[in-house]
Amino acid sequence: MIKSAYIHEYGNGKLEPEHSDVKTVLEARGISCELFTTKKLQRNQLDLNVSTLVVGDHPTISTVFKRIGYNISTDSYPQSLRPYLKRRIWESNVRKMLMESSQQDYSNIFVKPKRRTKLFTGFVINSNTELFKLDQISKKTELYCSELVEWESEFRVFVNRSKIVGIKCYEGAETIQLDMTEVEAAINDFEKSTNSTAAYGIDFGVLKNGATALVEWNDGFSLGAYGLDKEVYTDLIISRWEEILKSAFSKF
């Protein structure tokens, strides 16, 4: 059970909007919150324990996970969800793509980091000449590559304890709705898999041909809210963190 929380700040009390909302909700529930900076985390000055929630961006939480010895999966496309992609996804790395560029056409593909998900924002490579965009990235960096598709709309479906608790459009026309039968089938398959977590955001979109397809899966420990009700969002974050903390501290 969460009894206290650390909330990441960028200095002078500046918080991400979602993090500010969580702080407001927690304090209204009588849970004490303390702001912390990256420097304080790096100096190992946080009392990380089984009943303390940590709210921050991905790089910050990655450091927290290292501190508590928790290994997180960063698979945006779990095997149980791949049938719902409706497009070809494959894995590569920077070195391989650069070496093969003289023999292979890399036109019109989307690339994103596989493991360090926030290393860079995914982008489209329109032709081999644009591979220079990868030059500044370590050659060992593992990548996800995807054929391009046209999205009419994109939504984040928020799931907490196996139940959909909210759906928010973050790109395109909100009036073009998801096929919820497809969404619910995907969630059901994921929930039955070994990759299932207590809470997460699963992004779906509607393709130009009208089909509903998976965009990507996102873990619930640090998640964009896209305007989700702050009470619902806080409950989702807590559910995932309680699961993480129980696992991380069970060995002590």
N, C-alpha and C positions, 0 to 999 in steps of 0.2 A: 504493500500500500504506500502511495506517495505521501510523504509528510512535509517535504520541503522542495524547493526548486532553485536551480541556478539558471538565470536568463542571460544570454550573451548580449553584450552591448558593444558598439563600435567606438565608444568614447563619449563623454558628456551626456550619458543617458540615452544616446541614440539607439533605437531598437528597430528591428524589422516589424512591419505592421502586424504580422501573425504573432510574433513573439510578444508584442505589447498586449495583444488581445488575450493571449494565454496568461500573462502576468495578471491582468485585470480579473480574469475568471478565477484563477487560483487564489488570489488574495480575498476575493469575495467569498470563497469557500473556506477561508481561514488557514490557507496554506502559505507559509512564509516564503518570500522570493528574495533572492539576492542577485544583483547584477554582477557580471564578471567580464573582464576583457580577455582578449587572446593572450596577452602577456601574463596575466594571472594564471591562466590555464597552463601555459608553457612553463611557468615556474612551479607547477605542481602545488598550487595553493588552494585547490578546491577539495573539499571533503566528499569524495565520491563514494557513495554507499548504496545499499539495496533499497533505500526508501527515498532517494533524492533524484528528482527529475532534472535533466539538463536540456535546455531549449536553445538551439543555435542552428547555424547554417551547416551545410555538409562538411566543409573543411574542419570546422570547429568540432562537430560531433565525431568525425573520424579520429581526431586527436583524443577525445574522451574515450572512444572505444579502445584505443591502444592502451590508455591508462588502466582500464578495467579488464583488459585482456579478452575483449569480445571480438570475434571474427564475424564480419557482416558480409552477406552475399550482395553483390552489386549487379546481378543479372537482370537486365531490363526486359528480357524475353525468356522467362522460364519455359521449360520444355512443355509443361502442361498447357501453356497458353499459345504456343506457336501455331497450332491449327487455325487460330483466329487472326493471324497477321494479314492474310490475303495478299501477301507480297513476299518476294524472296529476300531473306536476311542471311548474311554469312559473316564469318569472322576472318579477320586478317590482322596485320600490324603495319606500322609505318614503313619499316624496312622492306617488307615483302612488296608493298604497293609501289614503292619507289623503284625497287629492282626490276619489277615486272612491267613497269610503265612503257618500256620500249617495245614490248611484245603484246601487251594487253590493253584494250580500250577501257578506260575508266570514266567514260562519259556518263553524265546524268546519274550519279549515285549519291546517296546521303551517307556521311560518315560521322560516327560519334565514338567517344572512348568507351571501352568495355568495362574496365574495373574502376578506374578513378573517374567516376561519372561527371564530376565537375571540373575536370582538368581543362576542358574547353567545351564551348557550345557546339553542338553538332551543326554541320554545314553541308551544302551541296557542292559537289565537284562536277562542273559542267563539261570539262574536257581534261585530257592528260596534262595540258599546259598549266592547269590550276592546282596540280599536285604540290606546287611550291608552298601552298597553305600549310602543308604538313612539315615543312623544313625545320621549323622552330620547336618541333615536338620530338621527344626522345624516340629514337628508332625502335626501341623495344615496346613502345606503347601499343597495347592490344586495342583493336578497333572492331566495332560493328559496322557493317556496310549494308545498305539497303537499296533496292531498286526504287526509283521515284514513283510515287503515286500522287494523285490529285485529291486533296481533302476539301470537302465542302464545309465541314464543321468538325470541331474537336472538343471533347468533354473530359473532365476528370470525374470519375465515379469513386466516391469515398466509401470505404468498407470498414466497419468496426465490428469485431466479433461475428463475422460471417454475414452481417446484414448491411445492405446499402443504406447509408445515413445521409447522403447528399449527392447531387449531381450538378456540376457547374461547367458552363461553356467557357472556354478560354481562347478559342480561335474560330473565326468563321461565323456562319449564320446560325444563331441560336434556334431559329425556327425549323431548321433541318434536324429532326430528332433521331436519336439512336433507336435501333431495333433492340428493345429491352430483352427479348427472348434470347438473342445472341449474347448480350452482355451477361445475363443471368446464367446462361450455360457455361460461359467462360469462367465466371466466378465460382460456380459449382465445381468445375474441373480443377481449378486452382486450389480450392479449399480441401479437396481430396488428395492433393499432392503432398510430397514431403517438403516442399518449399513454402507451404502456407505459413502466414504470419498472423498475429492477432489483429492487426490493422494496417491498412495500406490505401494507396490511391492507384486506380487502374484506369489508364487513359484510353478512350475509344474515340473513333471518328467515323464520319460518314464519307465514303469515297464518292467520286464523281459519278460512278455507275449506280449509286444508291445503296451499296453494301455497307454494313457496319463492320469495322475492322479494328483490331487492337493497335493502338499507337505504341504504348509501352506500359510496363508495370513499375510502380514506385513504392519503396518501403515507407512505412508510416512514421518512422522516428523523426524525420525532418521533411516536411511536406508543404508545398505551396497550397494555400487555402482557397485562393480564387474567390474570396467572398463568402465562403462557407460560414454558417452561424458559428460564432466564437465558442459557445458552450459545446456544440457538437464537435468542433475541431479539437478543443482541449481534451475532451473525452477520448477521442481517437488517438491523440498523441500519448496520453497516459496509458491507454491499453497496450500500445506497442512497447512503451518504455518499461512497464511493469514486467512484460514478458522478457525483454532484454536483460533487465537487472536481475531477475530471478535466475536466468541462465548464467550470467556473468559471475554472480556471487555464490552460486550453488557449490562451487569447488572449494570455497573457504570454510 
